[in-house]
Amino acid sequence: MKMRDYYGYGSSRESEDEESLKSSEKRASRKVHCGYAPGFLLFWVTLFFALVIPLFNRLPEGLTIEDESHNKGAFIAERAQKLLYEYDVIGPKVVGSHENENVTVALLRSEIDSIRQVMLTGMFEMEVDVQQVSGAYMRSSIVNMYQGVQNVVVKLSCKVSTSNSYLLVNSHFDSKPGSPGAGDDGHMMVAMLEVLRQMATTNQTFEHPIVFLFNGAEENSLQGSHGFITQHKWAKQCKALINLDAAGSGGREILFQSGPNHPWLMKYYKKYALHPFATTMAEEIFQAGIIPSDTDFRVFRDYGNVPGLDMAQCTNGYVYHTKYDTYNVIPRGSLQNTGDNLLALVRGFSNASELYNTQEHADGHAVFFDFLGLFFIYHTEEDSSIYNMGLAVIALMLILISLVRISCNSYGSLGYVFFLFIKLFVLQLVGFALGLVLPLAVAYMMDSLDRTLSYFTNTWLAVGLYAIPSMIGLSLPTAMYFSLKSKSRIDQSYQLQLAVHAHCTIIAVLAISLTWLGVRSTYLCGIALLFYVGALAFNLLTSLHDRLFAWKLVLCLSQLLPFVYFCYLFYAFVVVLIPMTGRNGNAANPDLLIAGICALGTILSMGFLMPLLNDFRRPKLILTMLAILTITFAYIGVATQIGFPYRPKTNVQRVNMQQVHRIFYEYDGQINKEEFGYLLDFQNRRMERPLYGSKVNLTGLRTLDEDCSKYMMCGMPFFSRIAQTPSQIRWLQRSPLKMPGDVTLENINKSGSGNGTRFEFRLTGPPHMSLFVQPLEGTAITGWSFIRNPLDNPDKYGPPYYIYFCYGNDSSPLNFHIDVNKTNGDFNVPLFELGVVAHYLSTSYTRDSDAQKFIDDFPDYTFIMDWPSIYKRYIY
């Protein structure tokens, strides 16, 4: 063969062109039969099911009490499991209830006393304090006020220790109404108790005292942790934190927040966590507010400046905050997994030299992730940026070298090869966009058909609905190009290589851009680039780069590890996020989130592999078959019972239901309006529509639009979060309901002079109450006995003002005052509206018989979290 120079085709250009075209046609004819394409795709599917899912679900064998003699100092899951059963049978543990304030506290004290009895008293000291605390702080736009909530606090220290820097370990023992809370957060509570036992009874010293905080008011807007970190005598000495919570039940706990700005914490997690499960991407998603949850970690960070780790149970989120969150859904291996990690981390952090002065080690964010639970990788954000940028630059340089090499070994000039690369880059860019857009389009279609959440029970539907369309989008532009292209001077094998280079270029540009924007999850691009750079470098250093099939084999081999990792990571997100879509309200289409996660996972795991479909004959037929699969999955999701989201006990529809008595008093004290009904909070996109046709009678169900236009806070006894989402609330008026008690507001004094007047009140009622305050025209609220944040920041918190009040073990009435100002000095007219709300959250309160019958009529796939509420509107 006569070689041409870089810029021309030599003197025999015409003959070489003909020879090039014949060679290309001959090599193109050596495409693999399309019948092997399903085998190629099934290989990767098999790898997912054979390796990824088993490793994701892997749990250690739970140790029994009999095993303890051979495993001195190890976490014993059986003992923790027995204690979890005792916790479970107590039932729901709502703040202010007998079950929470007395029975559970007694259980904790009893177990702590039993540990004290077997403690190595010659080595350790234990102090126990049952804190009763009152306070207030702002959470969102709500004044969050508490009185007499309880924390059980244990400090364990070595007698030889002189350190005044403590390690804080926190979980909570209260639960949501109607839920025993075995997963949230009984699992973590009993794990802490077993760790306390092992630390106190094992002949291993530690440098820093350990504070075990069992807080009794987390579900109540994080009040217990706030009371501890702002007022407890040991709070200021707490220098590092391990926070333990749950958004599911069973499985492994994930590390999803760290620091902030303390990468040294990751050094200890890497060294001591026996079963690592963590990712920076989870941290960024959580802190972006995509997940409808919050943890005590934020309170310790914001009010105590305590750095630490935030870990939570995350699988089987279907039972979270329901009556099905029980002892029997948590396998012993799950407790062992948590206990192994927690015990090792406590031992590591309690000997960490950094605790003496954590601020000296505040050195930016960390980037971290585990690989299939087998090992853990972390580095600083600065190092991660260098890696990402470096790999991107190396990738682009190697691609340039490859382009030169292709031009040297084919009949096209370097300019021709570069032009072809640009063309394929544009096609790959379009494919990248389609890989994202097509799943989102399917999600939009499912929403328009009112078939969101079709994957809620049968999660495999998400593969056909969202992952396969992403694969189609990735492949479609290049498939059309290779099917319709005219004859080329570059054979198809090289063109395929250029297409893969183009995908790598997109990833490299993304890596540079996202790193510049400070997105730490860019490490995913770094992983993708690392393995492709390795494969390309190997091919360039050998003759494999120019062989028809060899370079493709090297590419496939290089993609095994990134494919497995990306599938593992995004499968974890699907497992965690799908249950959350059932409690994320109706404001946003949840399928868009799941489609986006599936699309990103598909692009990262299959992006370098999908161009190889063009090495099979009839690639358009392959894509057609994939499209038929998507249509089949869509039909199943839309038209069959398989796509119905809910199932009894395991995958329930969540509805919060308040049995409401509301009364509107006018300025003269006369009742203007009084009615009873049910306030229904449907927590998912489909709202009440799945219930039509069932036994439950929803005749008369209506939105709150009319009430919200007429009354302060819609004239409803909103509870916390739902005050911010009235669009997902429905009102169903009913005949009079029997309430379990009453709420009393006394105006005990009115005094003042000039332009200011003070109103003094006394509020008496159940443990959970709220106040809504709305000044009328010409009147201003200038002061009150609550924290002043809303009054001092009117642009941020303007009226109506929302004060949430809760008491634990102290049922004293709430005495408060409100100061009003009026420019004309006339205080003998209506000045402000005051709404009083009482919530009877505990299951010990008797429910109305008609209301209970109404609940019983709901389908068995529905979980109703119900409680009676009273609302009284006054005008002063």
N, C-alpha and C positions, 0 to 999 in steps of 0.2 A: 504494500500500500504506500502510495506517495503522500507524505505528510505536508500539510500546508503551514504557512507561518501564521502568527497571531492575527494578522490583519487582512489576510486574503486567502485565496484558494489556489495559489500557484498557477503555473501555466496550463495545467490540465484541469481547470476548474470544472468545466462542463462534464468531463468524464468522471471526476471525483464525486460530483453531485449525484450522478446516476448511480455510482457505486455506493454512496452513502444511503440513498433512498432504498436501494435493493437490500442493503445490510439491515437497515432499520425495519423494513418489511419482514425480512427473514426472522429477525430477533423478536419482532412483535408477534409473529405467528407462533412463537414458543410460549405464549401465555398459558397459564394453568387453566384447566377446564373449570367452568363455573360450578360444577358439581362439588368441587372441593371447598368452595367458599363457606358453606355452612359449617364444615369441619373446622376451618380457620377460626370462625367466630365462636363456635362451641368450645374450642380449646380454652379461650379466655373466660367464657362463662363457667366452664368446669373448674378452672383455677380459682375463680371467685368462690364457688360453693365448696370446693374441696379444701381450701386453705384459709380464705379470709373469714368466712362465717365461723368455722370451728375455733379459730384463734380469737375472734372477737368475743365469743361466748365462753371461752375457757375460764374455769374457776379452779382454784386449788382445792384439794380435799380437806374438808373441815376436820380439825382435830377434836377428839373426844376427851372427856375427863380422864379416861383410862390411859390415853396417850401422854398425859402430862408428865408422868414419871420418866418417860424417855425423851421429853422435849422441855427441859427446864427453861423457864423464862419465855416460852412461846405463848402466843395468843391461842386460847382454847375456845373455839367457836361454839362447842356444845354448851358451855356454861353461859356464854352470851345469849345463845338461842333460848335457853330456859328462862333467862331473865326477860328476854323479849316477849315471851309468852305471858309472863306475869304483867308486863306493861300493857300488852294487847287486851287482855281480858278486862282491864279497867274501863275500856270503852273510850269514847271521845273525851278529850281533855281541853276544854275551852277555858281561856283565861277567865277567872272569876268563879268558875264552877268548883263544886266540892271535889270532883274527880281530879282536877288540876292542882288546886291549891292545897288539898289535904292528902288525898290518897296517893297521888304520884310523888309528891314531896316525901311522904312517909316511906314509899318504896325506895326512893333514892337514899334517904338517910339510913334505912335499914341495911341496904347493900354496902354503903360506905362504912357503916359500923362493923359489918362482917369483915370487910377488908382491913379495917384498923386492927381487928382482933388477931389477924394472922400476919400483920406487918412486921418486918424486921425492925423492931424498936431500937435496936442498938445502932442502926444505920440511918434511919429515916424519921422525920417528923411530919405529922399530918395535922393541918388545921382545917376546920369545917365552919363555914359561915352560911346561914340561910338569910340572904339579904332581902329585905322588904324596902322597895324604893319607889319614889314618886318623882316625876319630872315631865318635861315637855320639849318637843322640837318640831321643826317643820319637815313634813314629808310630802313632797310635791306641793300642792297648794293648801294642804290641810294642816291645821294645828293639831299635832298628835300628842295627846296628854294622857298620862297614866298615874295611877295612885295605888301604892301597896302591891305592885307586882313582885313576884318572888323569883329569886335566883338561888340555886344551891351551888355553893362555891367551895372547892377543895384545893388547898395548897399542899403539895408534897415537896419536901426538900431533904437534901442530905444534911446530916448533922455537921459534917466537916465543911460544908459549903459556906462561903462568905459572899457569894454573889447577890447583888440586889437587882439583877436583871432576870425577869421571869419569862418563861414560855407560856403562852395562853392557848388552851385547847377548848373549843366551844362547840356545843350542839344545843338543841332545844328540846324540851319535853312536852310542850303544849301542842295541840293539834287543831285542825279545822273542825267546825261543827259537823257532826255526823260521821267523822272519820276517826278510827282508832289510832291512826298515825304510826303504824308499825314501821313503814318505810320512811315517812317524814314526821318525826325524825328519830323514832325509837331505835331504828337500826344503828344510827350513829351514837345515840345515848348509851346503849348497852356496850358498844365497841369501846367507848371511852371508859366505862366502868371496868371492863376487863383489862384494858391497858393500865388503868390506875392500879388494879390488883397486881399485875405482873411487875410494874415498876416498884411497888411497895414491898413485894415479897421475893424479889430476885436479888442476889448478891452482886449487883452492878451499881456503882455510884454514878452520879451525874453532877454536873457543875452548877447548873442553874435551876432554881426552884420551878416547879410546874404548877400552873393554875388550871384546874379543870372546872370550867364554867358550864353548868347545866342550867340554861336560862329558860325561864318559864313564860315568856311572852314574845316569841318570835313571830308567830302567825298574826299577832296584833300589831302589825306595822313595826316590827323590830324593836319593841319597847324594852324587852329584857336586856338586850345587849347595850342599848343606849343607857339604861340605868346603871349597868355595871361600869362601862368605860368612862362615864362622866362622874360617878359618885363613889365607887367602891374603893376601899382603903388600899387594895392591891393593884388598882388599875394603872397607876402611873409607872409602876415597875414592870409592866408587861411590855416587852420589847419586840416580840415576834408572835405570830398567830398561826394556828392551824384551825380553820373554820370548816365545820362538817355539816352538810345539809343534804337535801334530797329534792329531786324533781321526778323521782320514779321509785321503784321498789325491786330489789334484787339486782343481780348483775354486778358489774364493777363500778367503782366510783371514779369519776373523772376529775382531774385537776383542770379547772377552767378559768381561774384567775390567780394571779400571783403579784407580788410586789405591793404597790407599784414602785418602780425605780430601784428595785433591790435584786439584781440578777444573782447575787450570792445564794439566794434561797433555792435556786435551781440546782446549784452544786450539791446541796444536801438531798434534794429530791432524787437526783441522779444516783447519788451514792447509796441512799438508804431505801428507796421505794422498791419493794420486791416485785411488785406487779404494776409497772408504770402504765398509765393511761392518761394522756395529756396532749393538748395542742394549743398553740397560740391562736389559731383560728377561732376556737371556741371562746377564748377570752375576748377577742375583738367583736365577735357576733353578740356575746352577752352584753358587753359594755356599749354596744350600739343600740340597745333597747329592743332588739328583735325578739328576744325571749321574754315572755310575760311573767317575770319573776324577779325577786330581789333577795339578797341574803344579808346576814349580820356582818359579813365581810365589809360591806360599804360603811356601816356604822363605825366599826373599829378603825377603818381607814380614815373616814372623814372627821370623826370626833376624838379619836385617840392617836391618830397618826401612827398606827401600828401596822407594819408590813407583815405579809404572811402569804399563806396558801389557802385557796378556797376550793374545797373538794365536795362533790355531791354524787349521790346515786342518781343514775340518769336513764336506766332502761326500764321498760314496762311503766312508762308514765301514764298509761291508761288508768291505773288505779290511784294515782296521786290525788290527794284531797277527796277521796271517796270512801264509802264504807267498805270497799273491797281492799283497802290498804291494810292488810292483816298479816299476822304472823306467818300464815301458811303459804304466802306467795314469795317468801324470802328464803332461798335455799341456804343451807349451812355453809356451802362454799362461798357464798357472797359475803357472809359475815367474816369468814376466814380471810378472804381477799382484803377487805377493809381493815381487819385487825392486824394482819401481817404488815401492811403498809403503815398504818397509824403507829403501831408500836415501834417499828424501826425509825420512823420519822421523829417521834417524840424522843427516842434515845439519841438520835443524831442532833437535833436542834437543842436539846437540853445540855449538850456539851459543845455547842458552837461558840467559838471565840467572838464571832461577830455580834453576839447579843450584848456584849459589854458596851458597844457604841455602834448601833446600827446605822446611824447617820453617816458615819465615816465610810460606809460601804454602799451608800445610795449612789448608784452609778448607771442610771438609765434602765430601760426595759430589757427584758430577756425574750429571746425567741426559742421556743421549746416544742418538742413533739416526741411521742414514742413510736416505735416501729413494731406494730402487731403485738404490743404488750411484751415484747421480748427484750428490748433495751430502750434507753432514753437518750435523747440528744438535746443539748441546749448550747446556746452561745449568746453573747450580748447583741443588742440591736445594731451596734456599730460594726461588729464582726460580721453579722448577717448581711448588712448592706454591702460590705466589701466582697463577701462571697457571691452575692447576687450579681453585683456589677461586674465582678471579675469573670464569672461564668458566662454572662451575657456577651462580654467583649470577646472572650476566647471562642465562643460559639460562632460569632459573626466572622472572626478571622478564619476559622476552620472552614466555614461555608465559602468564604472568598477563595481559599486555597482549592477547595473542591471544584469551584466553578472554573478556575484556571486549568485544573487537571482534566476536567470534562472536555474543555475546549481543545486541550492538547491531544486527547485520545478520541476525538470525533471529527466530523467534517464541518463543524460550525466554528466560526471565529469566536473570540472571547466576547466581542460585542453582541454576536448572535446569541451566545449562551446567556449572557447577562440579560438581554431583552426577553428571552424565554423565561428566565427566572423571575423577572418582574411580572410577566404575564401570570405565571403560576402563583406568585405571591399575592396578586390581586384576587385570584380565584380562591386561594386558601383563606384570605382575609374575609371574603364573602362567605365561605364555608364556616369559618369561625363564628361570624355573626349569625348565620343560619342555625348553627349548633346551639346558640343561645335563644334565638328568636322562635324557632319552631316549637320547642317545649312550652315556652311562654304563651304562644298562640293556642296550643292545645289546652293549657290551663285556663285561658280566657274563654275558650269554647265551652269547657266543662262548667265554668261559672255561669255562662249565659244560658246553659241548659239546666241550671240549678242542680248540678251533679258534682259539686265540689266534695272533697273528702271521700271519694269513691275508693281510695286506697287505704282508708283509715283502719279497716280490719285486715283486708287482704293487701298487705304492703307490696306484694309482687306486682300489683297492677301499676305501680309507679314506674316500673321498668318499661313496660310497653307504652304507657302514656307519655313518659317524659325522657327516659334514657334513649330509647330507640329513635324517636324523632331527632334527638341531638346527633346521633350517629348518622342519620340520613342527611341532616344539614351539613355536617362536617364533610361528607363525601360527595354531595350532589354536584357542586360546581366542577370539581376535577373529573368526576365520572362523565359529566356532559362534555367536558373538554376532550378527554381521551376517546370518547365515542364519536365525536364530530370533527376532530382536528384533521387538518390536511396532512400530507406527507411532510416529514421533517428531516433535517440533516442530523438531528440528535435522536438516537434510538430511544425507545420508550423506557428502558431500564434507567437511563440517565435522567429522563424527564420525571420519572417517579421519584428519583433521588432529589431532584430539584424541588418537587412538590413537598417532600418531607423537610428539606432545608427551609422552604418558605414557612412551614408551620413553626419550625424552630426559631426563625427570625421573628415571628409574631410573639412567641413566648419571651424571647430576649428583649424585645422592645417593651413588652409588658413588665418584665422584671426591672428594667431600668426606670420606667415611669412610676411604677408602684413603690419602688424603693425610694425614689426621690420624694414621693408623697408621704412617706413614713408608714406605709402599710406593712406591718410585720409578717402578715400571712403571705407575703411575697416569697417566703421560703419555699412555698409550693412550686413556684416557677423555677427556683434554684434547683430543686430536686429533679424536675423535668429536664432542665438543661444539663445537669451533671451527667446523667446517664446517656443522653444523646451525644454530648461532647465526647464521652468516653468511647462510644461506639464509632463515631465519625473519626476520631483520632486513630483508633485501631485500624479502621478500614483504609485511611490515608497512609498509614505507615506500612501497610501491606499491599498486596495486589488485589485484595478483596474489593476495594473501592470500585474496580472496573470490571468485576465479574457479574454475570447476569443475575444470579440468585444469591451469591455468597454474602453480599453486603446486606441483603434483606434478612438473611438468617441472623447475622450479627445484630442487626437492628432489633429483631424480635427478641433475641436473647437479652439484649440490653434493657428491654422494656418490661421484663418479668418483675423485677423488684419495684419499679415505680408503679406499675399497674396494680400490684398487690397492695402497695401502701395507699395509693389514691382510692382504691375500692374500699379498703379498710376505713380510711378516714371519712369518706362521704357516706358509707354505709352507717357509720356511727352517727353522723348528723341526721340521716333519715330516721334511724331508730329513735333518736332523742326528739326530733322536731315533729314527726308525724303525730304522736300523742298530744303535743302542745297545740297543734292546729285545732284540736277539738275544744280548746278553752281560750282561744285567742280573740273571741268576739266576732262581730260581723262587719267591722269597718273595712277590712282588707281581704282580698281573695287569698286564702291560704295555699291554694294550688300554685300560685305564682312563686311562693317561697320554696315549695317542694320541687317544682319544675326547675327553678334556678339552681338548687342544690344538685339535682340530678344532671342538669346540663353541665355545670362546672366539673362535676365528678367525671362525666363522660369525656369531656374535652381533655382533661388532664390525663385520664387513664388510657384513652383510645386515640388521642390526637395524632400521635406519631404512627399509629397502626392503620387507621382508616384509609390513607392513600394507597395502601397495599392492596385494597380490594380491586384496584384498577389493574393489578397484575393477573387477575382472573378474567376469563372471557365473559363478555356480556355483563359488565358491571351494572348497567341500568336494570337488568333483570334482578340482580341481587338487591338493589335498592327498592325495586318494586315489591319484592317479597317482604322486605322490612316494613314498607309502608302498609302492606296488607296486615302485617302483625300489629302495627299501631292501630289500624282501623278495627281489628278484632278486639284488641284490649279496650278501645274506646266504646265499642258496642257492649262489651261485658260491663264496663263501668257505668254506662248510661241506662241500659235496658234490662239488666238482669239483677237478681237479688244479691249476686256476688258483690256488686258495686254499692249496695246499701251500706252506709258507713258503720252502723252500730250493731252490737251484739250484747246480749245479757251478760252481766258480771265482768266480762273481760274488756269490752270496748264500748263504753256507755256514752250516751248523750248527756251532757251536763246541763242542769237547770238549777239556778238558785231561785227559791220561791219564798217571798215574805208574805205572811198572812197579816194584812194591814188594817188597822183602824186609824183613820185620819179625821181630825177635827180642826176647823178653821174658826178661831175666835176673832171677833171684830174689836175695834178700839173700845167700845162700850161694854165688852165682856160677853156679848151675846154670840151664840153659835150661828155662823153664817152657813156652814156646810159641814155635814158629817156623813161619812160613808165607809164601807168595808170592801175589801177585795184582796186580790192576789197580785203582787208585784213580781213578775216573772223575768228573770235575767237569763236569756238564752245565750250560751257562751260560744256559739259557733256560727259559721257563715250561713248555714241553712235555717237558723232561727227555729221557729215553731213549725215550719212546713212539714218535716217528717212525721209530725204527730197527727196531722189531719187524716181522718179515716180510722184512727184508733178509738178506743173506748172513752178517752178523756174528752170532756165537753169544754171546748174553747170558744163557744158562742159568745160574742161580745168582746173578744180580745181586741185591744186597740193600742196604738202607739201613744206616746206621751206628748206629742206635739202640742195639743191644745193646752194641756196642763203647764207645759214649760213656757208657753206664751203668756199665761195668766198668773202663775204663782212663782214665788221664790223657790229655787231648787225643785221646780216642777211640782211643788206641794207633796213630795214623796219622801219617805224615810230612807233615803239612800244610805248605803253602807259602804264607806271608803271608796274603792275603785269605781264602782258603778255610777257614782256621781259624775264621773268624767265621760261616761259612755251611755247617755240616756237613749241613744238611737237603738241600742240592742235590748231595751227594756220594754215590756208590754204590761198593760194594766187590764185586769179582768174583774169588773165589779161584781160583788156577791152580797148575799143577805148577811145580817149581823153575825160576826164571829166572836167567840168567847176568847178573851185575852187572859193570859196567865197572871197579869198584874197591872200596875198603873205607874205612870211617871208623873211626878208632882213638881211644878215650878212655882215658887213663892216669890213675889216681889216684896221683900222685907223692908225696903226703905227707898225713898226717893228724896234726894237733897241737892242743893246747888243754888247758885246765884249768878247774875249777869248772863253771860252767853253760854254757860256750861251747867250741866246737870248730871248727877250720878244716880244710876239705878243699881240697886243691890238685890241679888237673887240667891235663892237656895234651891238646888236641884237634887231630887231624890228619885232613885229608880234602880233598875237592874245594872249589872256590871258593865254593860256596853251602852253608851248614850252619845248623842251628838247634839250640837247647837248650830243653827244656821242664823246668821245675823245680816240683815239688809237695811241700811239707812235709807229713809225716804227722802224725797226731794227737799233740798234746803237744809238737810241735816248731815252732820259729819260725825263719825265715831272717832273721838280723839284719844281715847284710852280705854283700857280694860285690865282685868287681873290676869289675863293670859299672856304668853310671850308676844312681843310687839312686832314681830317680823311682818305680818300682813299690813299693819298700820303704817310701818315705816317704809314699806315698799309697795305703794299703791299701784304702780304700773305693773308690777309682777303678780301681785296677789289680790287685786281689787275685789270689791264685794260682788255677790254675797260671800261672807266669810264662813268657813267651815271649821268647827272645832270638834274633834273626836275625843271622847273621854272614856277611859276604861279603868276599872279598879280590880285588883286581885284579891288580896286578903284583908283589905281595909275598905269597908263599905260606907265610910263616912260620907254624908252629903257633900256635894260640890257647892261651895259658896264662891260667888264671883260677882264682879261689878262691871258695868259698862258706862263709860263717860261719853256724853253726846254734847255737841255744840250746834247752836243755831244762830245764824247771823242776826235775825230780827228779835231774838230773845224770847220768843213765844213758845213756851214748853207745854202749853195746854192743848196741843193738837197732836195728831199721830206723828211720831218721830222715827220709829224704826220697827221693823218686823223681827220677831224672834221665833224661830222654829225649834221645837224640842223633839228629840227622837229617842225612843227606847227600843233596844234590841234584846230579845230573849233567846240568846244563841244556844245555851246549854240544852241538851236533850232531856234534862231533868224537868224542864218546864213542860207543863201539859199542853198539848196541841188541841185545837178545836176539832170535834168529831167530824164535822162536815169537811173541814180542810183535810183531815186525814183520809177521808173517803175519796176526796178529789185527788190526792196524791196516789192513792192505791189504784186509781183508774189509769194512771200513766202506764205506757208499755213497759215491759220488763227490761228493755234495753236503755231505759232512762234512769239516771241517778238524780234524785231531788235533794238538794241541800236546803232544808226549810227551817224557818224560825218565825215567830210572831214579832211584829213591830208596831209601835204606836207613834203617830206623828201629831203634834199639836202646834198650830200656828197662832201666835199672839201678836198683837199690835200695841206698842207702848208709845 
